[in-house]
């Protein structure tokens, strides 16, 4: 069914920003400083992540405007490599790719709100946020756009407020937490630095969000690249700035191994009142993240459901073209993940498999010839750098965190078995004859 209402580049960009700025930026630093304490190392981590996201934005803008269909990596991989590659991505998206970020955002919300209102109420609000966003996105693209715009505006006001206050107010901690010595040269070649990049890459997850809803964007050839590139650049600047703010107002010892790094930093600055307000608004802004993934993720499930019999019931849409069944199926998976696994474990295995499949899509883009739309600049060099860097990170991840990495690979293996048992519908997958 054709989508009548289309969103512009600003709403599409807001969706990308909301999907990116979520849990990772407020939680990753505590795990990173366990391995890398030098300030240059921290800045470099977030700069590398931002540049990788920007390369990805170029590639997904190219693929999205070329294929012109919603479904993101499922469409890209199915049409360029093999249907099994697209199927595996859709499987990963269903099990961890988009369900896990929703669950992680809800779990982070619980961790930030538990000291304020207790575990039971904070868990109830986290689950309630997932259910509420699923409800909001079950009606029309127009309503989804309006809800996302409001939530993204709240998110940006909060984040810019933190950066402004943190940058211009004097630190209250004893001792200097910044370290601009040359020790970063040893840190960046350590396995810990590579593993820290998994946290960073996860924090940047969502830079491709608008590419999953191409059919819902007005004039995607112009507006999709604009949304992806603008959002990636803005978020990179925000991420680097806010990490420096956290380092300015909290010591390495305080931050090490902690999830609630934002409340630690602003608790030092404003005391208990600062902890209260920062915790409250981090929880609120995470609703925008949940909303973004709730909007985008089911489009991949829906694209797969249109072509494979096992998932065919999820192909049905409402009168406005919204895949309501896919939305609620993804929601059910998200709720299951909320009640299973630790925050860090879910983040790591989800980050690993997303990095793996994203790298496969970047590789697949090199096969596409005669591009009909936006053309990625300097191709193929940025793609090759992305692939090599990503493989390096994943190898270190396998060595340093084998349990989480193998669990992620196990999810892919299960998906392959399901693919072998599944059958395509009568609607045959049409390949593009010029890829």
N, C-alpha and C positions, 0 to 999 in steps of 0.2 A: 504494500500500500504506500502510495506516495505521500510524503510529509508535506503538508501545505504551509505550515508556519516554519520559517527558517530564522536562525539566530545570526547576528552580525559578528564581526571579528572581536568586538569588545567583550561580548558575552562568552565567545569561544575562548578568548584569552583569559577571562575570569575563571572559566572552568579549569583551564590548565594551571593557573596560579593556585586555585583552591585545592586541586589534586596534589600539587607539589608541596606547598607549605602546609605541613600537617604535623605528624608525629616526629619525623626524623630530625628536623631542625631543632626541636626542643629536648631531644633525648640522646642524640648520637655523641655529643661531645664528651659525656662522662665515660663512654666506652673507649673513645679515641685516645684520651689522655692517659689511659692505662698503658698505652704503647708509645705514644708520641706526645712529649710535653713541650717541645719547642713551638713557639708561636708561628714561625714560618712554616713548620710542618703542617699545622692546623689550617693555616690559610691556603697552603698548597693543596691539601686534601679537598677543600671546598672549591678551589679554583679548577682543579682537574675534573671534579664531578660536574661543575658548571659547563666546562668546555665540552665534555662528553655529551652532556644533555643538549648542548647547542648543535653538535654534529648530528645527534639523533633527530633533533627538530628539523634540520635541513633534509635529512633522508626521509622522514615520515611525511614532511610536506610534499616532497617529490612523489612518494608512493601514493599518498592520499589523493593528490590532484591527478595522478595518472590513472588509478583504478576507479576513482569516483564512487566508491561504495563504502557504506558503514561496515565496521567489523574489524578494522585495524589489522593487526598481525595475522589474524585468521585468513583474511582475504589476501594479504601480501604473500604469505608463505605458501598458501594453497596454489596461488597462481604462478609463482615463480620457481618453487622447488618441487613440492609434491603435496597432495592432499593430506598425507599423514603429518607433515610438518605443521600445517595449519590446524589440524585436529588436535595435535599435542599442545599447541599454544592455547587453543580454546579450552582444553582440559585443564591446563595450568591456571588459566584465568579464572575458571570456575572454582577450582579447589583452593588455590592460594593467591593467584595473581591480583585479583581485585577483591576477592572475599577477605584475604588476609589483611590488606591495608585498612579495610573497614573495621575488622576485628581489632587490629593493633591500635587504631585511633580510639576505639571504644575502651580498650584496656588502658591506654594512656590516660584517657579521661577519668577512669576509675582511680588510677594512681594519683592524679593531681587533685581530685575532689575528695578522696577518702579522708584526708586529714581535716577537711572542712565539715563534711556531713556524715562521715562514717561509710563503711564498705557497702552495706546493704542499699542505702539510698543512692550512692554513686554508681553502683552496678546497675540499679534500676534505671537511672538516668542514661547510662551508656547504652543499655539495651533499648530504652525508649527512643534515643536519638536514631538508632538504626531503623527501627520500625517506622518512626515518623518520616524520615527521609524517603524510605521506600514508598510510603503512602503518597507523599508529595510528588514523586516522580512517576506515579502510575496513571496520570491523566493526560497530559499533553506536553509537547515541546515548549510551548509558550509558558506554561506554569513552571516547568523545570528551569527555564531561563530566568524567570523572575525570582524564584527562590534562590538560585545559585548566585545571582547578582547581589542580592541583599547579604547573603552569608559571606561572599567574597569581600564585599565592602567592609563588613565588620572585621574580618580577618586582617585585611590590609591596614586598617586604622589601628588595630591593636599592635601589629608587628612594627609598624612605623613609629608608634608611640614608645614601644620598648627601646628601639634603636635611638630615638631622640633623647629620651631620659637617660639611658645608659651611657651615651656618648658625651653628654654635656654635664652630668653630675659627677662629682669627685668620688673615687672609690673609698669605701669604708673599711676595707680589709687591711690587716697588718702584713707587710711584705709585698713584694712585686710578683705577680703571677705571670706577667709577660716575660718571654725569653726569646730575644732576638739574636742569640749567639749562633755560631756555626754548627751546633750539634745537630741541626736538621739534616746535614749531609749524611750522617750515619743513620738517622731515623728513617729516611725515605727509601733506603735499600733493605729495610728489615721486613720480615714476614708480617709483623704487626701493622705496619703502614699499609700493606696491601689489604689486610683484613679490614682495617679501618675504612678503606675505600668502599667496601661492601655497604657499610652503614651510610656512607655519603651517597652512593648510587641509589640506595633505597630512599634516602631523603629527597633525592631528585626524581624519584619515580612519579610519573604523572605528566612529564614534559610532552608526552605524545597523546595526551587525553583527547584533544580535539580531533585527532586523526581517526578516532573510533566512531565519530558521529558525522562523517563527511556529508551524508545525505541530509543532515539537519542544519547545515551551514549554508547561508546565502552566498552565492558566488564563491565556492570553495577554492577555485584556482587562485583568487586574489586573497581571500580572507583567511584560509587555512595557514599558509606560510606566515602571514602577518601575525596571527595569533600565537603560533608555536614559537616563533623567533623572539617576538617581543616578550612573551611570558618567560622564556628561558633566560634571557638577559636580565630581566628585572629580578627574578628569583635568585640568580647567581649573586647579584649585588647585595640583596637582602641577606642571603645566607652568610656571606663573608662578614658583613657588618655585624650581624647579631652574634656570631661566634666570638668576635673581638669584644663585644659588650659583655658576654658571659665571662670571658677570661679576665676582663678588667675588674669585675666585681666579685669573683670567687677564686679561691686558690686551687691549685692542681690537686692538692690532697682532699679538699672538699668535693671536687667534681668527680674524682676518680671512681669509676664503677657505679655512679649514680644515674638514675633515669631523670629525676626532676631537676635538671641543671638550671632551668630558668628561675624556679622558685628559690634555689640556693643563692643565685646571683642577686636577685632583687630582694631576697630576705636580708642579705647583708646590707643592701642599700637602704631599705625602708622598714626593716624589722618585720614583725608578724603581720602588720597591715599590708606590707608589700607582698608577702607570701599569699595572703588571702586573695588580693585582687588579681595577681598574676595567675594563680592557680585557677581562679574562677574563669578568667578570660581565655586561658589556654584551653580549658574544657569547652568553652563556647565556640572558639574558632575551629576546634576539631570537628564540630558539626558540619562545617563547610567541606572539610575533607571527606567525611562520610558521604555527604551529598554528592560530591563530584564523582566518587567511585561508584556510587549507587546509580548514577546517571549513565556512566560510560560502560562499566563492566558487562551488564546484561546485553549490550549490543553485540558483543563477541559471541556470547552464548546463543543469541538469537540467529546470528549469521551461520553458525555451525548447525543449529537445529533445522534450518531451511534445507540443508543438504545431506543430513544423516538421520536415519530412521529412529535410532535409539532416543534421540533428543527432539524428535519431531513435535511432540506436544508443546515444547517451549518456543516453537516458531510462530505461534499465534500472537497477533497484536490486537489492540483495541481499535476503535473507530478512528482514533487520532494517529494510529501507526506506532503506538508505544508497546514494547514487548513486556507486558505486565507479568506474564507467567515467568519469564526469565528473570525479571527484577526480584520477584519473591522467592524464586529458587536460589538465586545468589544470596539473598538475605538470609535464608535458612542456613546456608553453608557458613556465612559470616557469624551467625549466632552460635553455631557449633564450635567454631574456632575460638570464640570468646571464652568458652568454658573448658578449652583444652590447650595445653602447652603454656610455656612461660613466654613472657613478652620478648625476651632476647632470642629465644630459640625460634619462635615464629618469624621474627624479623629477619634472622639470618638465613633460614632455609627458603623463605619467600624471596629474599633479596638475591640469593644464589640462582634460583631457577629463573627469575625474571631477567637477571643479567645474562644468563645463558641463552634464553630465547630471544631477547632483544638483540644480542650479538648475531644470532642466526638471521634475524630480519635485516640487520645492517649488511650482512654478507649477501643476502638474497638480492638486495637492491643493486648490487653490482651486475646482476644478470639482466636487469631491465634496460632495454635499448629503445631508442626512438621515443623519448619521454614526451608525454602529452600533458604538459602542465609545468609547474615550478621545477627548475633544474637546480640540483644541489651544486653549490660552488666548489671548484677545485677537485671535483670528482676524478679519480677514486682515492686521492691521498687522505682526506679526513676519515673516510670509511676504513681504510687499511690501518691507520693509526688507532682508531677506535677498536677494531678487532684485535690487534696485537696487544693493546693495553688491557682490554677486557679479559683476554685469555690469560695474561700474566696474573691478573687479580684472582681469577677463578682457580688457577693452579695453586696459589698460595692459600686460598680459602680451603681447598681440598686438604692441603697439608696441615694447616693450623686448626681448622674446625671440621674434621672428617665426618663427625656424627651428623651435624646439620646439613653438610653438603650431600652426603650419601642419602639422607632422608629426602632431600630435594630431588636427587636423581631417581630415587625410588618412586616418587610421585609421577615423574615422567614415564617410568617403566610401566606403572599401572595404567597410565593413559594409553600407552602403546598396545597393551593387552586389550583394553576396551575398544580401541580402534579396530583390532583384528576381529573382534566379535561383532562389531557394528557393520551396518551396510548402508550404502548410499541410497538416497531416495531416487525416484525416477527423474528428478531434475538433475541432469548430469552437470558436473563441474566443467565449465567452459574455460579453456586456457586461452591466454592472450597470445596470438600467433607471432607477436613481435618482441616477446621477452627473451 
